Structures are given as C-alpha cells and as structure tokens.
C-alpha cells in the first residue's frame, strides 16, 4: 500500500511541485532583472506586486473550496458536475477580477500608498500597478481551469503550460527591461508588460488544450453555466470561507510587508529577495498539500473515509520530512543565492539572515499548509481553516510585525523572526484539528 501511495503521490504532486517551482522561478527571474536596476526599483516592484499577491490568494482561496467538490465528484466519476463547479468558479472569480482591475487601473498611486510611504517608491511603482492590472481578468479564468485539471489528476497539463509561460516571460523581460533587439528600453514597466503578455498567452493555451483538443473537461458551454441551487449554494458555502481565509491571510502577509516597507529601501529589498528565494523552496513543499486535497478528496467522494484519514497521515509525515530537509538546504545555501542580487554589503547581510530564519521554520510552515490546504479542505472543513489561519496572522503575526518596527525598532531580520511566532502557534492548533478527524466527510453523497 505504501508503495502504491508513493507512486500516486509522485504522479500527482511532482507536476504540481514543478509548476510551483516554475512560478517561483519566474518571480526570481523578474526580481533578478529588476534588481540590477537598483534597490529602489526592486522595492517598488516588490511592493507593487502585493496587490497581485492578494488577488492571487483570493482566487486560490475560492478555487481551493471549489476543488473540494471537483475532486470528490471525480471520485464518483461525475464529469458533468465538475464542469458545473468550474463554471461557478469562473463566474465568481471573473467578477472579482474586474473589481481589482478597476481599482489598480484608475488609482495605482493610492494602491501603492497602502504599502509604503516612501515617495520615490510610490512614484516608480504606480505605473507598474496600472500595467499589471490587466492580468486580473486572465487569471480569473486560468485559475479555475487549473483547479479542474488538478482535481481530475491531469497535473502534467498545467506544468507544460507553465513552461511555455515561463519561457515567454523570461525572453520578454530580457528584451523589454533592457531594450535589446530594437525593443524599447522600459525598465520596470518592461517587466510588467512581459508579465501581462505571457499571462495572455497562458489563457490562450488553456483554452486550446481543454476545448480545442477535447479534454475530458470539455463540454457544451451551457453545461458550465447551468447550475442547480443546491450545487451553487454548497460550493459557495465551502468556497467563501476558503476565499476569506486566503484573501485575509494574503492581506495579513501584505501588512507584514507594509511594516517592512517602512523600515527602509535596503531593508525591504532584502525582504523581497528573501521572499522570492524562499518561495522556490516552500512552494515545492506546499504542492504536497495540493496532492493531499486531490487524493483524499477522491477517497472521500467514494465514501472511503478511513482510507482517506490513513492516507492523509502518511502524506503529512512525508511533508514534514521534506520540509525539514529543504529548510536545511536553504540555510546552507543562503549566502550563495543572495549573491545573485545586486545588493550592497548591508543588504546582502540582511537577506542572508532572513533566509536563515525562513529555513529554520520551513518544516512548520509546510505542516500548517499541508493540513489546511490538504486535509481540512479535502473534507470541506473550511471554517476551521479560516479561524485558525486568520487568528494566527491577525492576532499574532501582524501585531508582532508592527511592534517590531515601530515600538522595538528591531533590525528587519529580527522583525521577520518575530513574525514567525504565528506559524509556531498555528502548528499546535492545526495538529489538534487534524487528529480530531472532524474534517473527514463525504460532501457529495446527496447531490
């Protein structure tokens, strides 16, 4: 059984991890290129992308609730219901995307002023925010389609598309930031333009692969947008808590950055570089949580509740070991990867210490993410995830960030360390909720 689980976990999780690695690498490439324009440019882009981070968390949260139903319907072999759930997610996410687009397009300077009070950073970042706003409508369609592909265990499809997006974004960044081969030299606006163009390509590829090539998800358009009140209500009831969870969690993380952004340009540039590098390590681990959601959701949809709990325990053990190993690697390589950025000696010192803090706590973060994204959401226990996540971020992490900056006046790396208390407290609460088995539920047996 263990061997069978390992093979299945690798088949599902490895493409998700590779896709996450590519996404993080795309951000790393952008930051490396922008970093060579100076610490002010890197800080401006880092703070500008906080709004895209919040939007991504909104989509990830809503689709995270919807994928519970997609994976359980897949366990029942009900593709029609998967299409209907996909249609619900696209409709809701697209409406939210239009709101984000309007705010960022018409009031970019106001958006920047939320995250920093440094005039030069606001001035540099506002045009970036206006340009990057055009990715919101494309993401609003892509993320639900990606969730449907993952729920039906076609995780290699998003991976292949991500490779194409990463390649196009990298090439366009090189050309547009620096003005090579006759292209205009656009600086940080070139990075925004490259991102928008590559995300439009991403949307086209998803539509071609699913509908042009007659994927199992393809079907009549009316099937995607014809829902029963029962299904619509159930999906909303499960997805709204996860959306609020991820959105308010994302806002909380952005508040950390708002605190860091008021320490100074060099300090925030170090945080931005540290976060970019850390994401490469952490996102590959967090893919295990996605795999748990998909695999345990399939079991729960078949009514195999005991098998689902047993599988979740084994997957969580693998996640902890993997997180600890990658944390050690992150600590060991911290001094070397920081050299990729065009930092001053002080900025490099800050970034190195921040990476060491992240490396020490990586296994804790992986445990928490695997439980909330994998176990709790596979059985629709989304309200518990909402209260635990938000309680730790807003009652511990955000106060610690602002106390560290404005009251204690700690160096930025000590503020980052102080913020990690939220994950440590959350570890014990998540452990208790997981072992309670209250999340082990079949949600689709009466639909």
C-alpha positions as CSV (number, residue, x, y, z in Angstrom):
1,X,0.0,0.0,0.0
2,X,2.8,2.4,0.9
3,X,4.5,1.8,-2.5
4,X,1.2,2.4,-4.2
5,X,0.7,5.7,-2.3
6,X,4.2,6.8,-3.0
7,X,3.8,6.3,-6.7
8,X,0.4,8.0,-6.8
9,X,1.7,10.9,-4.7
10,X,4.7,11.3,-7.0
11,X,2.4,11.2,-10.1
12,X,0.1,13.9,-8.8
13,X,2.4,16.0,-6.6
14,X,5.5,16.1,-8.7
15,X,4.0,18.1,-11.6
16,X,2.3,20.5,-9.1
17,X,5.7,21.0,-7.4
18,X,7.4,21.5,-10.7
19,X,4.7,24.0,-11.8
20,X,5.1,25.9,-8.4
21,X,8.9,25.9,-8.9
22,X,8.5,27.4,-12.3
23,X,6.1,30.1,-11.0
24,X,8.6,30.9,-8.2
25,X,11.5,30.9,-10.7
26,X,9.5,33.3,-12.9
27,X,9.3,35.7,-10.0
28,X,13.0,35.1,-9.3
29,X,14.0,36.0,-12.8
30,X,11.9,39.1,-12.7
31,X,13.4,40.2,-9.5
32,X,17.0,39.5,-10.6
33,X,16.5,41.6,-13.7
34,X,14.8,44.4,-11.9
35,X,17.3,44.1,-9.1
36,X,20.1,45.2,-11.4
37,X,18.2,48.5,-11.8
38,X,18.8,49.2,-8.1
39,X,17.4,48.6,-4.7
40,X,14.7,51.3,-5.2
41,X,13.4,49.6,-8.3
42,X,13.4,46.2,-6.6
43,X,11.5,47.7,-3.6
44,X,9.0,49.4,-6.0
45,X,8.2,46.2,-7.9
46,X,8.1,44.1,-4.7
47,X,5.5,46.5,-3.1
48,X,3.6,46.9,-6.4
49,X,3.1,43.1,-6.6
50,X,1.5,43.0,-3.2
51,X,-1.9,43.7,-4.8
52,X,-1.4,40.8,-7.3
53,X,-0.5,38.6,-4.4
54,X,-3.7,39.5,-2.6
55,X,-5.7,38.8,-5.8
56,X,-4.0,35.5,-6.3
57,X,-4.8,34.5,-2.8
58,X,-8.5,35.4,-3.3
59,X,-8.6,33.2,-6.4
60,X,-6.6,30.4,-4.8
61,X,-9.0,30.5,-1.8
62,X,-12.2,30.4,-3.8
63,X,-10.9,27.7,-6.1
64,X,-9.5,25.8,-3.1
65,X,-13.0,25.5,-1.8
66,X,-14.4,24.5,-5.1
67,X,-11.8,21.9,-5.8
68,X,-13.1,20.0,-2.8
69,X,-16.2,19.3,-4.8
70,X,-14.3,18.8,-8.0
71,X,-12.1,16.1,-6.5
72,X,-15.0,14.4,-4.7
73,X,-17.1,14.4,-7.9
74,X,-14.1,12.9,-9.7
75,X,-14.1,10.1,-7.2
76,X,-17.8,9.5,-8.2
77,X,-16.9,9.8,-11.9
78,X,-19.3,12.7,-12.4
79,X,-17.6,14.9,-15.0
80,X,-20.8,17.0,-15.7
81,X,-20.8,18.2,-12.1
82,X,-17.1,19.1,-12.3
83,X,-17.8,21.3,-15.3
84,X,-20.7,23.0,-13.5
85,X,-18.4,23.7,-10.4
86,X,-15.8,25.0,-12.8
87,X,-18.4,27.4,-14.3
88,X,-19.3,28.7,-10.9
89,X,-15.7,29.4,-10.0
90,X,-15.0,31.2,-13.3
91,X,-18.1,33.4,-12.9
92,X,-17.3,34.5,-9.3
93,X,-13.6,34.9,-10.0
94,X,-14.1,37.0,-13.1
95,X,-16.4,39.4,-11.3
96,X,-13.8,39.8,-8.5
97,X,-11.1,40.3,-11.2
98,X,-12.9,43.2,-12.8
99,X,-13.1,44.9,-9.4
100,X,-9.3,44.5,-8.8
101,X,-8.6,45.7,-12.4
102,X,-10.7,48.9,-11.9
103,X,-9.0,49.8,-8.6
104,X,-5.5,49.2,-9.8
105,X,-6.0,50.9,-13.2
106,X,-7.7,54.0,-12.0
107,X,-6.0,54.5,-8.6
108,X,-2.5,52.9,-8.8
109,X,-0.8,55.6,-6.6
110,X,-3.4,55.0,-3.9
111,X,-2.8,51.3,-4.0
112,X,1.0,51.9,-3.6
113,X,0.5,54.2,-0.7
114,X,-1.1,51.4,1.3
115,X,2.2,49.5,1.4
116,X,4.8,52.3,1.7
117,X,5.2,56.0,2.5
118,X,8.5,56.4,0.5
119,X,7.7,58.9,-2.3
120,X,10.2,57.6,-4.8
121,X,8.9,54.0,-4.4
122,X,5.3,55.1,-4.9
123,X,6.3,57.2,-8.0
124,X,8.1,54.2,-9.5
125,X,5.5,51.6,-8.6
126,X,2.3,53.3,-9.6
127,X,2.7,52.9,-13.4
128,X,3.7,49.2,-12.7
129,X,0.5,48.7,-10.8
130,X,-1.6,50.2,-13.6
131,X,0.0,48.0,-16.2
132,X,-0.1,44.8,-14.2
133,X,-3.8,45.2,-13.6
134,X,-4.5,43.6,-17.0
135,X,-3.5,40.1,-15.7
136,X,-6.5,40.0,-13.3
137,X,-9.2,39.0,-15.9
138,X,-6.9,36.3,-17.4
139,X,-6.1,34.8,-14.0
140,X,-9.8,34.8,-13.2
141,X,-10.3,32.2,-15.9
142,X,-7.0,30.4,-15.8
143,X,-7.0,29.5,-12.0
144,X,-10.4,27.7,-12.1
145,X,-9.4,25.8,-15.2
146,X,-6.1,24.8,-13.5
147,X,-8.1,23.6,-10.4
148,X,-10.3,21.5,-12.6
149,X,-7.3,19.9,-14.3
150,X,-5.7,19.2,-10.9
151,X,-8.9,17.7,-9.5
152,X,-9.1,15.3,-12.4
153,X,-5.5,14.4,-11.8
154,X,-4.2,15.9,-15.0
155,X,-1.5,17.8,-13.2
156,X,1.0,17.5,-16.1
157,X,-1.1,19.8,-18.3
158,X,-0.6,23.0,-16.1
159,X,3.1,22.1,-15.8
160,X,3.6,22.1,-19.6
161,X,1.7,25.4,-20.0
162,X,3.8,26.9,-17.2
163,X,7.0,26.0,-19.0
164,X,5.7,28.0,-22.1
165,X,4.7,30.9,-19.9
166,X,8.0,31.0,-18.0
167,X,10.0,30.9,-21.3
168,X,8.0,33.7,-22.9
169,X,8.1,35.8,-19.8
170,X,11.8,35.5,-19.4
171,X,12.5,36.3,-23.0
172,X,10.2,39.3,-23.0
173,X,11.7,40.6,-19.7
174,X,15.2,40.5,-21.2
175,X,14.1,42.4,-24.3
176,X,11.8,44.9,-22.7
177,X,13.6,45.8,-19.5
178,X,16.9,46.4,-21.3
179,X,15.7,47.4,-24.7
180,X,17.5,44.6,-26.7
181,X,17.0,43.8,-30.4
182,X,15.3,47.1,-31.2
183,X,12.7,46.8,-28.4
184,X,12.1,50.0,-26.3
185,X,14.0,50.1,-23.0
186,X,11.2,50.2,-20.5
187,X,12.8,49.4,-17.1
188,X,10.4,48.0,-14.5
189,X,7.5,48.7,-16.9
190,X,9.1,46.2,-19.2
191,X,8.7,43.6,-16.5
192,X,5.0,44.4,-16.1
193,X,4.4,44.3,-19.9
194,X,6.2,41.0,-20.2
195,X,4.1,39.5,-17.4
196,X,0.8,40.7,-19.0
197,X,1.8,39.3,-22.4
198,X,2.8,35.9,-21.0
199,X,-0.4,35.6,-18.9
200,X,-2.5,36.3,-22.0
201,X,-0.6,33.5,-23.8
202,X,-1.3,31.3,-20.8
203,X,-5.1,31.8,-21.1
204,X,-5.0,31.0,-24.8
205,X,-3.1,27.8,-24.2
206,X,-5.5,26.6,-21.5
207,X,-8.5,27.2,-23.8
208,X,-6.8,25.4,-26.7
209,X,-5.7,22.4,-24.6
210,X,-9.1,21.9,-22.9
211,X,-11.6,22.9,-25.7
212,X,-9.5,22.7,-28.8
213,X,-8.1,19.2,-28.1
214,X,-11.3,17.9,-26.5
215,X,-10.0,17.3,-23.0
216,X,-12.3,15.3,-20.7
217,X,-13.2,18.7,-19.1
218,X,-14.6,20.0,-22.4
219,X,-18.3,20.0,-22.9
220,X,-21.2,22.2,-24.0
221,X,-20.9,25.8,-22.8
222,X,-24.3,25.6,-21.2
223,X,-23.2,22.7,-19.0
224,X,-20.6,25.0,-17.4
225,X,-23.1,27.7,-16.6
226,X,-26.3,25.8,-15.8
227,X,-26.4,25.1,-12.0
228,X,-28.9,23.8,-9.5
229,X,-29.5,26.0,-6.4
230,X,-28.3,23.1,-4.2
231,X,-24.9,22.8,-6.0
232,X,-24.4,26.6,-6.2
233,X,-25.2,27.0,-2.6
234,X,-23.0,24.1,-1.5
235,X,-20.0,25.4,-3.5
236,X,-20.4,29.0,-2.2
237,X,-20.8,27.7,1.4
238,X,-17.5,25.8,1.1
239,X,-15.6,28.3,-1.1
240,X,-16.4,31.6,0.6
241,X,-14.6,30.6,3.9
242,X,-11.5,29.5,1.9
243,X,-11.6,32.7,-0.1
244,X,-11.9,34.8,3.0
245,X,-9.2,32.7,4.6
246,X,-6.7,33.1,1.7
247,X,-7.7,36.8,1.0
248,X,-7.4,38.0,4.6
249,X,-4.3,35.8,5.1
250,X,-2.8,37.4,2.0
251,X,-3.8,40.9,3.3
252,X,-2.1,40.0,6.6
253,X,1.1,38.9,4.7
254,X,0.9,42.2,2.8
255,X,0.7,44.0,6.2
256,X,3.9,42.4,7.2
257,X,5.4,43.9,4.0
258,X,3.8,47.2,4.8
259,X,5.6,47.2,8.1
260,X,8.9,46.1,6.4
261,X,8.4,48.7,3.7
262,X,8.5,51.5,6.4
263,X,11.9,50.4,7.7
264,X,13.8,51.5,4.6
265,X,14.5,50.7,1.0
266,X,17.5,48.4,1.6
267,X,15.7,46.5,4.3
268,X,12.6,45.9,2.2
269,X,14.7,45.0,-0.9
270,X,16.3,42.3,1.4
271,X,12.9,41.0,2.4
272,X,11.7,41.0,-1.2
273,X,14.8,39.0,-2.3
274,X,14.4,36.6,0.7
275,X,10.8,36.0,0.0
276,X,11.5,35.3,-3.7
277,X,14.2,32.7,-2.9
278,X,12.1,31.2,0.0
279,X,9.2,30.7,-2.4
280,X,11.2,28.5,-4.6
281,X,11.8,26.2,-1.6
282,X,8.4,26.4,0.1
283,X,6.1,26.1,-2.9
284,X,7.6,22.8,-3.9
285,X,6.7,21.5,-0.4
286,X,3.3,23.1,-0.4
287,X,2.5,21.1,-3.6
288,X,2.1,18.1,-1.2
289,X,-0.9,19.8,0.4
290,X,-2.5,20.2,-3.1
291,X,-1.8,16.5,-3.7
292,X,-3.4,15.5,-0.4
293,X,-6.5,17.5,-1.2
294,X,-6.9,15.8,-4.6
295,X,-6.1,12.3,-3.4
296,X,-8.0,12.4,-0.1
297,X,-10.9,14.2,-1.8
298,X,-11.2,11.4,-4.3
299,X,-11.3,8.8,-1.4
300,X,-13.9,10.8,0.4
301,X,-16.1,11.1,-2.7
302,X,-16.2,7.3,-2.8
303,X,-17.2,7.2,0.8
304,X,-13.8,5.7,1.9
305,X,-13.4,7.8,5.0
306,X,-11.0,5.6,6.9
307,X,-8.7,5.1,3.9
308,X,-8.7,8.9,3.4
309,X,-7.6,9.6,7.0
310,X,-4.9,6.9,6.9
311,X,-3.6,8.3,3.6
312,X,-3.6,11.9,5.0
313,X,-1.4,10.8,8.0
314,X,1.2,9.2,5.7
315,X,1.3,12.2,3.3
316,X,1.7,14.6,6.3
317,X,4.6,12.6,7.6
318,X,6.3,12.9,4.1
319,X,5.6,16.6,4.1
320,X,7.3,17.2,7.4
321,X,10.4,15.2,6.4
322,X,10.6,17.0,3.1
323,X,10.1,20.4,4.7
324,X,12.9,19.9,7.2
325,X,15.3,18.7,4.5
326,X,14.6,21.7,2.3
327,X,14.9,24.1,5.2
328,X,18.4,22.7,5.9
329,X,19.4,23.2,2.3
330,X,18.0,26.8,2.3
331,X,20.1,27.6,5.4
332,X,23.2,26.1,3.8
333,X,22.9,27.9,0.5
334,X,21.7,31.3,1.8
335,X,25.0,33.1,1.5
336,X,25.4,32.0,-2.1
337,X,22.0,32.6,-3.5
338,X,21.9,36.2,-2.1
339,X,24.9,37.0,-4.3
340,X,22.6,36.7,-7.4
341,X,21.2,40.1,-6.4
342,X,22.9,43.4,-6.9
343,X,22.9,44.2,-3.2
344,X,25.1,46.4,-1.1
345,X,27.0,44.6,1.6
346,X,24.4,45.6,4.2
347,X,21.5,44.5,2.0
348,X,23.2,41.1,1.4
349,X,23.7,40.6,5.2
350,X,20.0,41.3,5.9
351,X,18.9,39.0,3.1
352,X,21.1,36.1,4.3
353,X,19.8,36.3,7.9
354,X,16.2,36.5,6.7
355,X,16.8,33.3,4.7
356,X,18.2,31.5,7.8
357,X,15.1,32.5,9.7
358,X,12.9,31.1,6.9
359,X,15.0,27.9,6.7
360,X,14.6,27.2,10.4
361,X,10.8,27.5,10.3
362,X,10.2,25.9,6.9
363,X,9.0,22.5,8.2
364,X,6.5,24.2,10.5
365,X,5.1,26.2,7.5
366,X,4.9,23.1,5.4
367,X,3.0,21.2,8.1
368,X,0.4,24.0,8.5
369,X,-0.1,24.5,4.8
370,X,-0.5,20.7,4.2
371,X,-3.1,20.4,6.9
372,X,-5.2,23.4,5.9
373,X,-5.0,23.1,2.2
374,X,-4.8,19.3,2.0
375,X,-6.7,17.7,4.9
376,X,-9.2,20.3,6.0
377,X,-10.2,21.3,2.5
378,X,-10.5,17.8,1.2
379,X,-13.4,17.2,3.6
380,X,-14.9,20.7,3.4
381,X,-13.7,21.7,6.9
382,X,-13.0,25.2,5.6
383,X,-14.4,27.3,8.5
384,X,-11.9,25.7,10.9
385,X,-9.1,26.6,8.5
386,X,-10.4,30.2,8.3
387,X,-10.5,30.8,12.0
388,X,-7.1,29.1,12.7
389,X,-5.3,30.9,9.8
390,X,-6.7,34.3,10.4
391,X,-6.3,34.1,14.2
392,X,-2.6,33.3,13.9
393,X,-1.9,36.0,11.3
394,X,-4.0,38.9,12.6
395,X,-3.7,38.2,16.4
396,X,0.0,37.3,16.4
397,X,1.8,37.9,13.1
398,X,0.6,41.4,12.2
399,X,0.9,42.9,15.7
400,X,4.4,41.4,16.0
401,X,5.4,43.0,12.7
402,X,4.3,46.5,13.7
403,X,5.6,46.2,17.3
404,X,9.0,45.1,16.0
405,X,9.2,48.0,13.5
406,X,7.6,50.9,15.4
407,X,7.9,50.0,19.1
408,X,11.0,47.9,19.5
409,X,12.8,49.3,16.4
410,X,14.4,45.9,15.7
411,X,16.6,45.2,12.7
412,X,14.4,43.9,9.9
413,X,15.7,40.2,10.2
414,X,14.6,40.2,13.9
415,X,11.2,41.5,12.9
416,X,10.9,38.7,10.4
417,X,11.8,36.2,13.1
418,X,9.2,37.7,15.5
419,X,6.5,37.3,12.8
420,X,7.2,33.5,12.6
421,X,5.5,33.1,16.0
422,X,2.2,33.0,14.2
423,X,3.3,29.8,12.4
424,X,4.6,28.2,15.6
425,X,1.4,28.7,17.5
426,X,-0.7,27.6,14.5
427,X,1.4,24.3,14.3
428,X,-0.1,23.0,17.5
429,X,-3.7,24.1,16.8
430,X,-3.5,22.6,13.3
431,X,-2.2,19.4,14.7
432,X,-5.1,19.1,17.1
433,X,-7.7,19.8,14.4
434,X,-6.1,17.2,12.0
435,X,-6.2,14.5,14.7
436,X,-9.8,15.3,15.7
437,X,-10.9,13.8,12.3
438,X,-13.7,16.4,12.1
439,X,-12.7,17.1,8.5
440,X,-13.2,13.5,7.3
441,X,-16.5,14.0,5.4
442,X,-18.2,12.9,2.1
443,X,-19.8,16.1,0.8
444,X,-21.3,14.8,-2.5
445,X,-23.2,11.7,-1.5
446,X,-26.5,13.6,-1.5
447,X,-26.0,15.8,-4.6
